[in-house]
């Protein structure tokens, strides 16, 4: 079974009739839920068909499930608990929904960015090399020769401390510059 979305669950519980039917199932109180209402709760993931049930109840007639009322019919309280409906409360739904909504932790160079910007250079040398290599490819065209203003403009898109990052890119060999520091290009 696929994990239902929180939107499906919220939509189902937003309906007062479905919310009452779900509450009765949770509390194991007899319900007057129709087959259609139970099917909606199942499709939202709030309920599931019990293992003894094969799926939705069959149409009225021989072999139909007397525990589920038809639309417009009332269920008699002595007809049994919700387990007779062939549905059970999905006890794992909310934990599953919460787990599916947790954001994954960034990996690679992305772990050094916060809202698209670098707050500081990594302390570990290997991490610093990884980030600087990523930035050199991401920011600087391969064969272009850029002046310092152009380099600063590009570096400013990812960091506030432009001189420190520019210097690190040069010191670690990811950017080359001419002797007077007026022209820069990406190292091969």
C-alpha positions as CSV (number, residue, x, y, z in Angstrom):
1,X,0.0,0.0,0.0
2,X,1.3,3.5,-0.8
3,X,1.5,6.0,1.9
4,X,-1.5,8.3,1.8
5,X,-0.8,12.1,1.8
6,X,-1.6,14.2,4.8
7,X,-3.9,16.2,2.5
8,X,-6.0,13.0,1.9
9,X,-6.2,12.5,5.7
10,X,-7.1,16.1,6.4
11,X,-9.8,16.1,3.7
12,X,-11.4,13.0,5.1
13,X,-11.3,14.3,8.6
14,X,-12.6,17.6,7.4
15,X,-15.9,15.9,6.6
16,X,-18.0,15.8,9.8
17,X,-19.7,12.5,8.8
18,X,-16.4,10.8,8.0
19,X,-14.8,12.2,11.1
20,X,-17.6,10.8,13.3
21,X,-17.3,7.4,11.5
22,X,-13.6,7.4,12.1
23,X,-14.0,8.3,15.7
24,X,-16.4,5.5,16.2
25,X,-14.0,3.1,14.7
26,X,-11.2,4.3,16.9
27,X,-13.4,4.0,20.0
28,X,-14.8,0.7,18.8
29,X,-18.4,2.1,19.0
30,X,-21.0,0.8,16.6
31,X,-21.3,3.1,13.6
32,X,-24.0,3.9,11.0
33,X,-21.3,4.5,8.4
34,X,-22.2,3.5,4.8
35,X,-20.0,1.4,2.6
36,X,-19.2,4.5,0.6
37,X,-18.1,6.4,3.8
38,X,-15.9,3.5,4.9
39,X,-14.4,3.2,1.5
40,X,-13.5,6.9,1.6
41,X,-11.8,6.4,5.0
42,X,-9.9,3.4,3.6
43,X,-8.8,5.3,0.6
44,X,-7.5,8.1,2.9
45,X,-5.5,5.5,4.8
46,X,-7.3,6.1,8.1
47,X,-8.8,2.6,8.0
48,X,-7.8,-0.6,6.2
49,X,-9.6,-3.8,5.4
50,X,-9.0,-6.4,8.0
51,X,-7.1,-9.5,7.0
52,X,-10.3,-11.6,7.2
53,X,-11.9,-9.2,4.7
54,X,-11.0,-9.3,1.0
55,X,-11.9,-5.7,0.2
56,X,-15.0,-3.6,0.0
57,X,-18.2,-5.3,1.2
58,X,-20.3,-6.9,-1.6
59,X,-23.6,-5.4,-2.7
60,X,-26.7,-6.2,-0.7
61,X,-28.0,-9.7,-1.1
62,X,-26.9,-13.2,-0.2
63,X,-23.4,-13.0,1.2
64,X,-23.4,-9.2,2.0
65,X,-22.0,-7.9,5.1
66,X,-24.7,-7.0,7.6
67,X,-22.3,-4.9,9.7
68,X,-22.3,-2.1,7.2
69,X,-25.4,0.0,6.6
70,X,-26.4,1.0,3.1
71,X,-26.8,4.7,2.3
72,X,-30.0,5.9,3.9
73,X,-30.3,2.9,6.2
74,X,-29.6,3.0,9.9
75,X,-27.6,0.4,11.5
76,X,-29.0,-1.3,14.6
77,X,-26.7,-1.0,17.6
78,X,-26.9,-4.7,18.2
79,X,-25.4,-5.5,14.8
80,X,-21.8,-5.6,16.1
81,X,-18.7,-3.6,16.5
82,X,-16.6,-2.1,13.7
83,X,-14.5,-5.2,13.3
84,X,-17.7,-6.7,11.8
85,X,-17.5,-4.0,9.1
86,X,-14.4,-5.7,7.7
87,X,-12.3,-2.6,8.5
88,X,-9.8,-1.7,11.2
89,X,-8.1,1.4,12.3
90,X,-4.7,2.0,10.6
91,X,-2.7,2.3,13.8
92,X,0.5,3.2,12.0
93,X,-0.9,6.0,9.8
94,X,0.1,9.0,11.7
95,X,3.7,7.8,12.5
96,X,4.1,6.9,8.8
97,X,2.8,10.3,7.7
98,X,5.1,12.1,10.0
99,X,8.1,10.0,8.9
100,X,7.4,10.7,5.3
101,X,7.3,14.5,5.8
102,X,10.7,14.7,7.5
103,X,13.2,16.4,5.2
104,X,16.3,14.5,4.4
105,X,19.6,15.8,5.6
106,X,21.5,17.4,2.7
107,X,24.6,15.6,1.5
108,X,27.7,16.5,-0.5
109,X,28.4,20.2,-0.9
110,X,24.8,21.0,-0.3
111,X,25.3,20.5,3.4
112,X,27.3,23.7,3.6
113,X,24.5,25.9,2.2
114,X,21.8,27.5,4.2
115,X,19.0,29.0,2.1
116,X,21.3,28.9,-0.9
117,X,24.2,30.7,0.8
118,X,27.4,29.6,2.5
119,X,27.6,30.9,6.1
120,X,31.2,29.9,6.6
121,X,33.9,27.7,5.0
122,X,34.1,24.2,6.4
123,X,36.9,23.5,9.0
124,X,37.9,20.1,7.7
125,X,40.3,20.4,4.8
126,X,38.6,17.6,2.8
127,X,35.2,19.3,3.2
128,X,36.7,22.7,2.2
129,X,38.2,21.1,-1.0
130,X,34.8,19.5,-1.8
131,X,33.0,22.8,-1.4
132,X,35.5,24.9,-3.3
133,X,35.6,22.4,-6.2
134,X,31.8,22.5,-6.4
135,X,31.8,26.3,-6.3
136,X,34.4,26.7,-9.0
137,X,32.4,24.5,-11.4
138,X,29.1,26.1,-10.4
139,X,30.1,29.7,-10.5
140,X,32.8,30.2,-13.1
141,X,32.6,29.4,-16.8
142,X,35.4,27.0,-17.9
143,X,37.3,29.1,-20.4
144,X,36.3,32.6,-19.5
145,X,38.8,35.2,-18.2
146,X,37.1,37.4,-15.7
147,X,38.1,40.6,-14.0
148,X,37.9,41.0,-10.2
149,X,34.6,42.8,-10.3
150,X,33.0,39.9,-12.2
151,X,34.5,37.3,-9.9
152,X,33.2,39.3,-6.9
153,X,29.7,39.5,-8.4
154,X,29.6,35.7,-8.9
155,X,31.0,34.9,-5.4
156,X,28.5,37.4,-3.8
157,X,25.6,35.1,-5.1
158,X,26.6,32.5,-2.6
159,X,28.5,34.2,0.2
160,X,28.7,37.5,2.1
161,X,32.4,37.4,2.8
162,X,33.5,37.8,-0.8
163,X,37.2,38.4,-0.3
164,X,37.7,35.4,2.0
165,X,36.0,33.0,-0.4
166,X,37.8,34.5,-3.4
167,X,41.1,34.1,-1.6
168,X,40.3,30.5,-0.6
169,X,39.4,29.6,-4.2
170,X,42.8,31.0,-5.3
171,X,44.8,29.6,-2.4
172,X,43.4,26.1,-2.9
173,X,44.1,26.2,-6.6
174,X,40.5,26.3,-8.0
175,X,40.9,29.8,-9.5
176,X,44.1,31.1,-11.1
177,X,44.9,34.8,-11.4
178,X,47.5,36.9,-13.2
179,X,50.4,38.5,-11.3
180,X,48.7,41.8,-10.7
181,X,45.4,40.1,-9.6
182,X,43.3,41.9,-12.3
183,X,42.3,38.7,-14.2
184,X,40.9,35.4,-13.0
185,X,40.0,32.1,-14.6
186,X,39.0,28.7,-13.5
187,X,41.8,26.2,-13.1
188,X,41.7,23.2,-15.4
